[in-house]
Amino acid sequence: MTGDWTEHFARFRDMAPGRINLAAHSHHDWPDVSFAGQGLAWIDAARLAGDKWDLVFGELIPAVQAGIARHLDLPDPATIAFAPNTHDFLRRLLSCLPVRRPPRVLTTGAEFHTARRQLTRLAEDGLILLDEVAAEPFATLHDRLLGVIAAGGHDLIYLSQVLFNSGATLGDLAALVRAVPSPETLVAIDGYHGYLALPTDLSAIADRAFYIAGGYKYAMAGEGCCFMHCPPGYGPRPRDTGWYAAFGTLTAAPGSSIGYPADGGRFLGATFDPSGLYRMRAVLDWLAGEGLDAGIIHRHAIALMRQFLAGLDALQLEALSAENLITPLGDPAAHGNFLAFRTEEAGALEAALAQRGIASDHRGDVLRFGFGLALDEGDVTDALERMSGLQI
């Protein structure tokens, strides 16, 4: 049996009562507390006008930092910076790299579009040298990455904790980080599909690796509230810098008038909409009150995934057969909270499912189904019933 937290998502579900959202990996339902958080953002803006920023930086941001740090076992919440999207952080990391030669960047062949598009474009013009490790076969990915990382020669290593187009994980993150031979190399982990989906303990690598995630998926807080843990001393002076990075205790390099704080604030940009942080604080407080963490969320998702797969076996849908499933199931640490099927009919299936009120999504020839706290066993049963007789 799984738990049932659907009552906490009543507002979101009631807005589209005929929809079954099997796309938690793409757009997770928001819990009701986020509605109150959004409203409070408006009220504080009206009550305080420009003075709201004292509250945002003095109360809101420290509260959200502390909540994130608890879930990631980070020793110092002040290492966390915020931005409207993860692309802002990628740009700032790239702006920390050497400029007298094309820097060398290592990544996988299965990064999300944010990184893949930007890195590929820079490589086209010879502004970076891009090394990609093939994601498949997943069973050997960790060891193959270890070998390439240990060989050295990279200025930035940018890797996803959970690969967006399969649900496969990189395995032991600490082992990958420890394999980096040069202390000059920046290491960044894209945790967007891992944060609050997989139990993640960063304590062993908090002093060495950046970690990037956000509220849009399993953090359940929506758009506009992304964050990055910034290890002390790495990337001390991003060239891509906004005026919000001028807050706090600043230190300027010799011969420079531009100072930066030593904490995560050095990676801040400029004026942003803080309402996403209000929602995120509300969600983090709700999780704490309910005693929920990534371990519980992951176990809940796995139970629903198993129910869904058993039902698909009974339906005998060829495109969604076990042979087409590419998510590496078995070890709970080897996958995230969504299932990925490789099929030429991925796009047509997504459209057919949408006609039956089932939200899924596809990326190329991969159809994805995501599971989270907003779903219960009854939702999965209902989805399977709607899929009966599905033909493409």
C-alpha positions in Angstrom: 0.0 0.0 0.0 1.1 3.6 -0.7 0.2 6.7 1.2 -2.4 9.2 0.1 -1.6 12.9 0.1 -4.0 13.8 -2.7 -6.3 15.9 -0.4 -3.4 18.4 -0.1 -3.6 19.0 -3.8 -7.3 19.7 -4.0 -7.1 23.1 -5.5 -4.9 22.0 -8.4 -6.8 18.8 -9.1 -10.2 20.6 -8.9 -9.2 23.0 -11.6 -9.0 20.1 -14.1 -11.1 17.3 -12.5 -10.9 15.1 -15.6 -7.2 15.2 -15.8 -4.9 12.5 -14.4 -1.4 14.0 -14.2 1.1 11.3 -15.0 3.7 14.0 -15.8 5.0 14.8 -12.3 8.5 14.8 -13.8 7.5 17.7 -16.2 4.9 19.7 -14.3 4.1 18.5 -10.8 0.8 19.5 -9.2 1.2 22.1 -6.6 -0.1 21.5 -3.1 -2.8 23.8 -1.7 -0.3 25.6 0.7 1.4 27.1 -2.4 -1.8 29.0 -3.1 -1.5 30.7 0.2 2.2 31.4 -0.4 1.4 33.0 -3.7 -1.2 35.2 -2.1 1.2 36.2 0.7 3.7 37.4 -1.9 1.1 39.8 -3.3 0.0 41.0 0.2 3.6 41.7 1.2 4.3 43.6 -2.0 1.2 45.7 -1.4 1.9 46.2 2.3 5.6 46.9 2.0 6.2 48.1 -1.6 9.9 48.5 -2.2 10.6 47.6 1.4 9.6 44.0 0.7 13.2 43.2 -0.3 14.2 43.6 3.3 11.8 40.8 4.1 12.7 38.7 1.1 16.5 38.8 1.9 16.1 38.9 5.7 13.4 36.3 6.2 12.2 34.5 3.1 15.5 33.5 1.5 17.1 32.3 4.7 14.0 30.2 5.4 14.0 28.6 1.9 17.8 28.1 2.1 17.4 26.3 5.4 14.6 24.0 4.1 16.6 23.0 1.0 19.7 22.4 3.1 17.8 20.0 5.3 16.7 17.9 2.4 20.2 17.8 0.8 22.3 17.5 4.0 24.2 20.7 3.2 26.2 22.0 6.2 25.7 25.7 5.4 22.4 27.0 3.9 24.1 30.3 3.0 25.9 28.5 0.1 22.5 28.4 -1.8 21.8 31.1 -4.4 18.5 31.6 -6.3 17.6 32.5 -9.8 14.5 32.3 -12.0 15.9 29.4 -14.0 18.8 27.0 -14.2 20.1 28.6 -17.4 21.1 31.7 -15.4 23.3 29.4 -13.3 24.8 27.6 -16.3 25.8 31.0 -17.8 27.4 32.2 -14.6 29.4 28.9 -14.3 30.6 29.3 -17.8 31.6 32.8 -17.1 34.0 31.5 -14.4 36.0 29.5 -17.0 39.4 30.5 -18.5 39.3 33.0 -21.4 42.8 32.8 -22.8 42.0 29.4 -24.4 38.8 27.5 -25.2 37.9 25.7 -21.9 37.2 22.0 -22.0 33.7 20.9 -20.8 32.7 17.3 -20.0 29.1 16.2 -20.0 26.9 13.3 -21.0 25.0 12.8 -24.2 21.7 12.9 -22.3 21.7 16.3 -20.7 18.5 18.4 -20.6 18.1 21.1 -23.4 19.2 23.9 -21.1 22.8 22.5 -21.0 22.8 20.6 -24.3 21.7 23.6 -26.5 24.0 26.1 -24.8 27.1 23.9 -24.7 26.6 22.7 -28.2 26.2 26.3 -29.5 29.4 27.4 -27.8 31.2 24.4 -29.2 30.0 25.3 -32.7 32.0 28.5 -32.6 35.0 27.0 -30.9 34.4 28.9 -27.7 34.5 25.6 -25.7 35.8 22.1 -26.3 33.0 19.7 -25.6 33.5 16.1 -24.5 30.3 13.9 -24.2 30.1 10.5 -22.7 27.3 8.3 -24.2 24.6 7.7 -21.6 23.8 4.2 -22.8 24.3 1.4 -21.8 23.3 2.7 -18.3 24.8 -0.2 -16.5 28.3 1.0 -17.4 27.7 4.7 -17.4 29.1 5.3 -13.9 32.3 3.5 -14.6 32.8 5.1 -18.0 32.3 8.5 -16.5 34.8 7.7 -13.7 37.4 6.8 -16.3 37.0 10.0 -18.3 36.9 12.2 -15.2 40.0 10.6 -13.7 41.9 11.3 -16.9 41.5 15.0 -16.2 41.9 18.0 -18.5 38.5 19.5 -18.0 37.6 23.0 -16.8 33.9 22.2 -16.1 32.2 18.9 -15.5 28.4 19.2 -15.9 26.4 16.1 -15.2 22.7 15.3 -14.4 22.0 13.3 -11.3 19.0 11.8 -13.1 18.9 11.8 -16.9 15.8 13.6 -18.1 15.1 11.3 -21.1 15.4 7.9 -19.3 15.2 8.3 -15.5 18.6 6.6 -15.1 20.9 8.0 -12.4 24.6 8.5 -12.4 25.0 6.3 -9.3 27.4 7.4 -6.6 27.9 11.1 -7.0 30.6 11.4 -4.3 32.7 8.8 -6.2 32.5 10.8 -9.4 33.4 14.1 -7.6 36.3 12.5 -5.8 37.7 11.2 -9.1 38.3 14.8 -10.4 42.1 15.2 -10.3 42.4 18.9 -10.6 41.3 21.3 -7.8 40.8 23.9 -10.6 38.0 22.0 -12.3 34.4 23.2 -11.6 32.0 20.3 -11.0 28.3 20.9 -11.4 25.5 18.4 -10.8 22.1 19.1 -12.4 19.7 17.8 -9.8 16.4 18.9 -11.3 15.1 15.4 -11.6 16.7 14.3 -8.4 15.9 16.9 -5.8 12.9 15.7 -3.6 12.6 12.7 -5.9 15.7 10.7 -4.7 17.3 10.8 -1.3 20.3 13.0 -1.8 23.0 13.5 0.7 25.5 16.2 -0.4 27.4 16.4 2.8 30.5 14.6 1.5 30.8 16.8 -1.6 29.4 20.1 -0.4 32.8 21.6 -0.3 33.6 20.6 -3.9 30.5 20.4 -6.2 27.8 22.8 -7.3 24.3 21.4 -7.2 21.5 22.9 -9.3 17.7 22.3 -9.1 14.4 24.1 -8.9 10.8 24.1 -8.0 9.1 23.1 -11.2 9.1 19.3 -10.8 9.2 17.3 -7.6 9.8 20.3 -5.4 6.2 21.2 -6.2 6.6 24.9 -6.1 6.3 25.8 -9.8 8.4 28.1 -12.0 10.7 30.9 -11.1 12.4 29.4 -8.0 15.6 27.6 -9.0 18.6 27.3 -6.8 22.3 26.4 -6.8 24.5 25.2 -3.9 27.9 26.9 -4.4 30.9 25.2 -2.8 33.1 27.8 -1.0 36.0 29.1 -3.0 34.9 27.7 -6.4 33.9 30.4 -9.0 34.7 33.3 -6.6 34.1 36.0 -9.2 31.6 35.1 -12.0 31.9 37.5 -15.0 28.2 37.1 -15.6 27.1 39.0 -12.5 24.1 41.1 -11.5 23.7 43.8 -8.9 22.1 41.5 -6.4 25.5 39.9 -6.0 26.6 43.2 -4.5 24.7 42.5 -1.3 26.4 41.2 1.8 30.1 41.4 2.8 32.1 42.0 -0.4 35.7 41.2 -1.2 37.3 42.6 -4.3 40.3 41.1 -6.0 43.5 43.2 -6.2 43.1 45.8 -8.9 39.3 45.4 -9.1 36.5 47.5 -7.8 33.9 44.7 -8.2 33.5 42.8 -4.9 31.7 39.5 -4.3 30.3 37.8 -1.2 32.0 34.6 -0.2 28.7 32.7 0.1 26.2 31.6 -2.5 25.3 35.3 -3.1 28.3 35.6 -5.5 26.1 33.8 -8.1 23.1 36.0 -7.8 21.7 38.0 -10.8 19.4 41.0 -10.7 15.9 41.8 -9.8 13.5 38.8 -9.9 10.0 37.9 -9.0 10.1 36.4 -5.4 6.7 34.8 -5.5 8.2 31.4 -6.4 10.2 31.5 -3.2 7.0 32.2 -1.3 5.5 29.1 -2.8 8.6 27.1 -2.2 8.7 28.1 1.5 5.1 27.1 1.9 5.8 23.7 0.3 8.9 23.1 2.4 7.0 24.0 5.6 4.2 21.6 4.5 6.7 18.8 3.9 8.2 19.4 7.3 4.8 19.4 9.0 3.8 16.1 7.3 7.1 14.5 8.0 7.8 14.0 4.3 11.2 13.7 2.7 12.7 12.5 -0.6 12.9 8.9 0.7 9.2 8.7 1.4 8.4 10.4 -2.0 10.7 8.0 -3.9 9.1 4.9 -2.2 5.6 6.3 -3.0 6.5 6.8 -6.6 8.1 3.4 -6.9 4.9 1.7 -5.6 2.8 3.6 -8.1 5.2 2.8 -10.9 5.0 -0.9 -10.1 1.2 -0.8 -10.1 1.3 1.1 -13.4 3.7 -1.4 -15.0 1.7 -4.4 -13.8 -1.4 -2.8 -15.3 0.3 -2.2 -18.6 1.4 -5.8 -18.8 -2.3 -6.8 -18.5 -3.3 -4.3 -21.2 -0.7 -5.7 -23.6 0.0 -2.4 -25.4 2.9 -3.2 -27.7 4.4 0.3 -27.7 4.4 0.3 -23.9 5.7 -3.2 -23.4 8.5 -4.1 -21.0 10.9 -4.4 -23.9 10.4 -0.7 -24.7 11.0 0.4 -21.1 14.4 2.0 -20.9 14.3 3.2 -17.3 16.7 0.9 -15.3 14.4 -0.5 -12.6 15.4 -2.8 -9.8 17.8 -0.8 -7.6 15.8 2.2 -6.2 19.0 4.3 -6.4 19.4 3.6 -10.1 16.3 5.6 -11.3 14.2 8.6 -10.5 10.4 8.9 -10.3 9.4 8.5 -13.9 9.2 5.8 -16.5 10.5 6.2 -20.0 9.5 4.1 -23.0 11.3 4.3 -26.3 8.9 4.0 -29.2 8.4 5.5 -32.6 4.8 6.2 -31.6 5.8 8.4 -28.6 4.2 11.6 -30.0 1.1 9.9 -31.1 0.7 8.2 -27.8 1.0 11.4 -25.9 -1.7 12.9 -28.0 -4.0 9.9 -27.6 -3.5 9.8 -23.9 -4.3 13.5 -23.7 -7.6 12.8 -25.4 -8.4 10.4 -22.6 -7.5 13.0 -19.9 -4.1 11.5 -19.1 -1.1 13.9 -19.0 2.2 12.5 -20.1 5.0 13.9 -22.3 7.5 12.8 -24.9 11.0 13.8 -25.9 11.8 12.6 -29.4 11.0 8.9 -29.4 10.7 8.6 -25.6 7.4 8.7 -23.9 7.5 9.6 -20.1 5.2 9.0 -17.2 5.9 10.6 -13.9 4.6 9.8 -10.4 4.5 11.9 -7.2 2.7 12.8 -4.1 -0.3 14.2 -6.0 -1.2 10.7 -7.2 -2.6 7.7 -5.4 -3.4 4.1 -6.3 -6.9 5.1 -7.4 -5.5 7.6 -10.0 -3.3 4.9 -11.5 -6.2 2.4 -11.6 -8.3 5.1 -13.3 -5.5 5.9 -15.8 -5.1 2.2 -16.7 -8.9 1.8 -17.3 -8.8 4.8 -19.6 -5.9 3.2 -21.5 -7.8 0.0 -22.1 -8.2 -0.4 -25.9 -5.7 2.3 -26.7 -4.6 1.9 -30.3 -2.0 3.8 -32.3 
